Amino acid sequence: MTDFSQKITTWYKKNKRDLPWRNTQDPYKIWLSEIILQQTRVEQGMSYYFAFTENYPTIKHLAKAPIGEVMKTWQGLGYYSRARNIYATANTVVNEHKSVFPTTYDEILKLKGIGPYTAAAIASFCYNEAQAVVDGNVYRVLSRVFGIDTPIDSTAGKKQFQQLATEVLNKKKPGLHNQAIMEFGALQCKPQNPDCEICPLNTDCVAFAEDRIGVLPVKEKKTKVRTRYFYYLLIEDAKKNTLLRKRTAKDIWTELFEFPMIESDKELKPEKAMNDPLLKKIAGKQKYSLTKISTVQKHQLSHQTLYAHFVHIKTDGTLEATDDFILTKMKDIKQFALPRLIDRYLFG
Ligand code: SF4
């Protein structure tokens, strides 16, 4: 189809949303918006985009900020490795590129947390380099319009769609074309029940002609969901101190803070936490008692289902910081970057 690009860009000019990152060619802001919008809806991402660009107007401001503050600004957005990566990349750009964002696809791709999609978006939007973006929206549009049923999560599928995206790319206006196809996927060729009657591509679209919209694009693998059980020890001493630890392992929520926690892959009775060696070690010679157990708090992540209980415990002495735990006043907990599960339980 020769006029694919022309049709989607004409549609885009009429229908595009006025989004703040569309009014700039600053690679720093485009990069922030693209990272924030991965796995995140535009409505949710917007307030984070404003928070980041206000708190850190330039990449230097971001690189110089304390990591804890950056994590706090990210709090609630999920996929926290994105926040750690933007911090690492901001520091790389400042220290190794004299604070100037790289200007080519190949150089941008070398930065931490930036894959082919984001590199193509930045290179084409900011520098008009002819690199085709392929994200979930693009897979959907191309698979339907061209009637391709190669699974989009297979190696062959990724290659085939990247080649096709490059073939149909308008090489003179790659930035406009890329924005158009992504927006077309987001607003017109939606995952469920797209309004094909008003679609400018409906005379060319294979899926529409063959009534295959509901089965395209094809995915090969089903995501396995892991179930985990967390028992948080919310320990308060006689001076209203509590303990928190920073999650450092390669797992969910790295760099965020949480209460001492007992984890199990099977459901336990939450009262059993009172006999756990971790609590005994923390309490030492202090007497402690159970004051409350929360109802189960379910938290859904993309590949994990978490079930958490908060076990409230009072001690008659004074808690102490250790290598693993920091001591803080109960009233100061809000200042820490917390997983949404904990933040929601404590502060609603
Ligand atoms: S006709 Fe329907 S399925 Fe085909 S591109 Fe348009 S909205 Fe998508």
Boltz pocket constraint, residues with backbone or C-beta under 6 A from the ligand:
constraints:
  - pocket:
      binder: B
      contacts: [[A, 141], [A, 144], [A, 145], [A, 188], [A, 189], [A, 190], [A, 194], [A, 195], [A, 196], [A, 199], [A, 200], [A, 201], [A, 202], [A, 205], [A, 206], [A, 207], [A, 208], [A, 213]]
      max_distance: 6.0
